């Protein structure tokens, strides 16, 4: 295995450590030293380090983090905000919750450093309300950080102020989209907003705002401690660093694994996750959460876990939620569950999404009952095409892409299902 693909524990450094969520344990492991180092640097240098590290957003879009920070206008006299997207509503995804379970202080420290980089004095962690334990852990960590002087006024006598609050969302998938999240944070209905203006210029309350994912922010302390070059040496040229991958389905060892980006999929599947559960056969894999197009076993053989390779194969890395589909899983049922989910979670603001997801759901409900027609397959493909790229946010695309992939790649199975029902 090349050096750049050697496994490194960054986000999972506290795995197996007793009391890892406590401030005492985090400090004993070097916690908050990165914040001390960052407070001694010019803010622009923090941004430059993160930009040079190649860190990309881990929420799904993969946008370069340091570049995003650089979009905040520094000549503005308006307040600047940092918001952590800890909503994690993508089906199959449970990596951000794992960070909160292992080391909530890693996120708190990452937020304080990131806020310093572009001049935010106020931050929010936005978590969906169902994550009861994670919310309690985060609130405890915030209280401990305040008591230790890592948050609040004049942090560590540096002259930098940063206040951090926790906010509970109502459990809407759409609030995982950054502008929908900001609408919710403002007390409005959780609906995405038109862009531009982008949040970095006009976000929360119309002020410059950066929204980053939990995993993204939690990687920042390691980068500041070890440097951009060290992080760049992990992963690939365009997909640097490590990534948390959640794997679920009929595998021997489901769970969360930290791997360098670019890691061979089959090595991860066979060695880390232990391969298929006994008596099961691989039928396909959704590599980046329910919104990612499914890949067949043949497509997976030479796949690597990075943004570029999965995109080249017609899917996407997304949130890193690897969902294994076994041969006993009827694709018609899987597709029904997927379109039902996105139809339920559509905010209804855009016609192609509101009507398109509803249309797909109605077709699939009839199809599962054996009341569908073979002509429904090209119809679903056509509906999906009309949904792509025509809405304010990407939820419509998130429903369309897996629909197109399943209809295209498992067409024979879908046709046979109808024939069996008819017979």
N, C-alpha and C positions, 0 to 999 in steps of 0.2 A: 504494500500500500504506500503510495507517495506520501512524503512528509506533510503536504498540504491537506491530506485527507486523514491524518492521524487524529484520533478522537481526543478532544480537549474539553475539560469541564469548566465552563464559564458560568452559564446560567444554572447549572446543577452542581455547583461546587460544594453546596451544603447537603447534598444527598447523603443520607445515612448518619448525619451529625445530630446528636441529641439536642433538643431545645433550639433547633436552628432558627426558629422564628423570633427568638428573643434578641434584644439589642446586645446583651452581654456576649452571646455566642457570635453574633455578626461582627462585633468589634474585635473579638478574639481571632477571627479569621481574616482580619484586615479591613473590615468594613469601615466606611466613612473616611478612610485615608485618601481615597480618590477625590472626595469632596474637598478635603484640606488642600490637596494639590491643585484642584481646579480653581479654588478661591484665590490662589496666588498667581493665577494666570490672567492675562487680559481676556475678556469674554470672546473676542474674535478668534483668539488662539484655540479656545475650546471647540468652537465651530469648525475651525480649520482641521483640527485633529480628527474629529468625527467624520468630516468630509473625506479626509485622506484615508481613513480606515476602510471606506467602502461599505459601511453599515447601511443596509437598506431596510425600509419599513417591514416589520414582520407580521403586520395585520392582514396581508394578502396582496396589496398593490405593489410592494417592493420598491417604492420610490426612495431615492437616496436621502438619508436622514439629514446629514449636514447641509445638503443643498436646500432642503425644505426649510431648515432654520434660517438660512441666509436670505430667504424671501421676506422676512420680517423687516419692515422699514424702521431703521434705527433713528431716523430724524422725526419720527412721530412722537407727539407729547401725550398720546393716549396710553392708557394702561395696557400692558401685554400679559397674555395668559398662556399657561401650559395646561393642556388637558390630556389625561391618560385614558385611552380607550380600553377599558377592562371589561367591556360588555360581553365579548366572546359568545356570540350566538350562532356561529357557523356550525351546522351539524357535523359531528365527528371531531370537534376541536375541544381540547381541555388542557392546553399547554399553559395559558396565562393563569388559570386556576392553580396549576402546579407550582408556578413561581410564587404565588401568594402563599401556598402551603409550605414551600421550602424556605423562602427568604423574602418576606414582604419588605424588609429593610433595603434589599437590593433595588427594589423599585423606588422606594422613597429617596434613596441616595441618588439614583439615576435621574429622578425628576429634579432634585435640587441642583445638580450639575447642569442639566439641560436648560433649566430656567435661567441660570447664570449666563449661559452661552448667548442667549438672545435678549436678555433683560426683562424676563417675566418676574413679577413679584407676587403673583398669585397663581395657584394651581388647583386642579380638581382631578380626583380619580373617579371615573364613572364606571360603576359596576352594576350589573343586573341584579335585581333584588333577590332572585332565587339562590344566589351564592352566599348563603347565610354565614357559613364558617369563614369564607374568604373575607367577607366584609368585617367580621369581628377581628380577624388577624390584621387586616390593614389598619383599622382604627386603633388597635393597640400599638402597632408600629409607629403610626403618626404621633400618638401621645408620647411614646418613649423618645422619639426623635425631637419633639418639642422640649421635653424635660432635659434632654442632653445638650440642647443648644444647636442641633443640626437643622432645625426649622425655626421660623419666626424672625424677629428683628435682629439685625446685626449678627448674622450667623458666624460663630467662631471669631468674633471681633473683626470681621472682614469688611463691614460696612454694607454687606449685601443682605437684603430682606427677602424672605420667601415664605409665604403662608400657604399651607396645603390643607384642603378639605376633601372629604369623601362624599360622593353623591350617588344615590341609588336610583337606577333606572327601573322602568316598569316591566322589563322583559320583552322588549320589541326588537326583533332582528334588524329592522330598518335603522335602529339607533346605533348599530355598528358602523354605519356610514357616517363619516365625520361631521357633515353638516346636519344630518338628522340628529346626531348626538348633541350637537350644539343647540339645536332647536329645543330639544328636551331639557337640556341644562338651563335654558332661558325660561323654562316653565311653559313652553308652548307644546303643541302637538308634535310628536317626533316625526317630522317630515324633512327630507333633504331639501336643500336650497340650490338655486341655480348658481353655477360658477362660470366665469368670474362674477363678482370678486371672490378670490380664494380666501380661506380662513386666515392665512398668514398676513393678509392685508386687512380684511374685515371679517372677523369671526364672532366669537362670543361677545354679545352686546355691541356688535359693530366694531370691536377693537381687534388689533393684531393678535392672532391666536395660533398656536401650534398644537395639533392633535397627533399624538403618537401612540402606538400600541404598547401594551405592557411589556412584551418581550423585547421590543426595540429599546425602550428606556432602561430596562434592567441590564442591557449589554453595555451601557455607557460607562459605568464605573470601571469595568475591566479594561476598556479601551483607554481611558484616561490613565489608569495605573500602568499598563504595559506598553502603551503607545500604538499609534496607527499602523506602523510597519508590522508589529507582531500580529495584529488582527488580520492584516492583509495577507499574511503568510498562511492563513487558514482558509480553506475553501478554494474557490476558483477566482480567476481574474475579475469576472463581472459579478460573481456572487460570493462575496467575502464573508468569512466568519463562520460561526456555528448556527444551527437552527434547531429548535425543538420540534420533533415530529411525534404526533400522536398516532398510534396505530390501533385500530379496532377491527372487529369482525372475527371470523373463525381462524384465529392464529393462536399459536402456542402461548405466546407471551405478549398480550396486548399491554399498552402503557405509553409512557412518554420517554423518548430517547433524544439525547443531544448528540448531533452529528455534524461534521463539517459539511457545508454546502458543496455539492458535487459528488457526494458519496454514492456509490453504486446502489441502485434500488434493490436488486436481488440479494446483494450482500446484507443489506439492512433487513430485508424480509426473512432471509434464511437464517442468518446468524444472530442478529439482535432479537428479532421477534420470534425466532424458532420455527418459521415456516408455518404451513397450514396445520390446523388442529387435526388430530387423528381421524382418519376416515374422510377427510374433506379434500376437495380439489379446487384449485384456483380457477375462477371464471373471469375475473376482472378486478381492477383496482381503481378507486377514485382517489387521486393523489393529493388533492388540496382542499378537502371539504366538499359538501354536497353540491356546491356550485361549479365544481371542476368537472370537465368532461371525463368520462370513464376511459381507461386504457385496457386493452386486451392483454392476455398473457404474452403473446408474441411481441407486443409493443413494449412490454416491461423488461424484456430480457437484457437490453443494453441501455435502459434508462438510468439517468443519474438525477439525484435529488437537488436540482438547482433551477433557477428561474428560466434560464435559456433552453436547457435540454427539454424540459417538460412542455414549454411553449412550442418548441420545434416539433414535438410529437402531437400537437393539437390539444394539449391540456394545459394545466397551470399548477404551479407550486402552491399558490393561495396561502392558506393559513398553516399548511403543513399537516393537515389532517388526512392521514392515509387510511382509507376505508377499504378493507379487503372483502370482496364478494366471492362466495363459494358457489360451486356448481349447482347446489340444491336451491339456490335463491332464484325464484322466477323473476326475470327482468321486468315483466309487466307490473308486478307488485312494487318493485324498487322504483320504477318510474312514477307510479301512482303516488307513492309516499313523497318523492321529491317535488312533484308539481303541486301536490296538496300543501306541502310546507310553504312554498313560495307564494302560492295563491293566498294562504292565510296571512302571511307576513307582509304582503304588499300594502303600502300605505294608501293606495288608491288615487294618488295625486296625478299620475300620468296614464293616459288612456291605453297605450300599447301594453303597459304592465298590468293595469287593473283588469282590462278585458282579455288580454292574452293569457295571463295565468289562469283566469277563470275558465276560459275556453279549453285550455289544455287539461285542467282538472276535470271538467265535465266529460271530455272525451275519454280520459283514463278511467273514470268511474264506470262508464258504460262498457269500456273495453274489458275491465276486470270481470264484469258480470257476464261476459260473452256476448254482449249486445253491440259490440263495435263492428267495424268493417275494415277490410284490408286497406281501403282508401283513406282510413284515418291516419295511417302512417305517413304518407306524403303530405297530408293535410297538416299534421303536427309539425313536420319539418318546415313547411311553408309559414305556418303561424310563428314559429320560433324565429325564422329569418326576419319577419316583420317586426319582431320585438327587439331585435339587436340594435343597440346604438341609437335608440330613439327616445330615451327617457332621461330624466334629470340625474338619476343615480344608476348603479349597475345591477339593481335587483332584477330587472327585467332580463338582462343578459344572463344573470345567474340561474334563472329558470330555463332560459332558452338553450344554453350551451349543453347541459347534461341531457336535455331532451333530444337535441340533434344527434349527440353522440350515441345514445342508447338506441334510437330509432335506426341509425345508420349501421351500427356495428352488430346489433343483435336482432336485425330485421327478420331473419328466418325464424328465430325463436318466438318473436311476437306474432308472426303469421301462424305458426304451428299451434300457439296457444288458442287462437280463435278457432282453428279447425278442430282442435280437441274439444273445445267447449261445444261446438256445433254438433260434433259426433256423439 
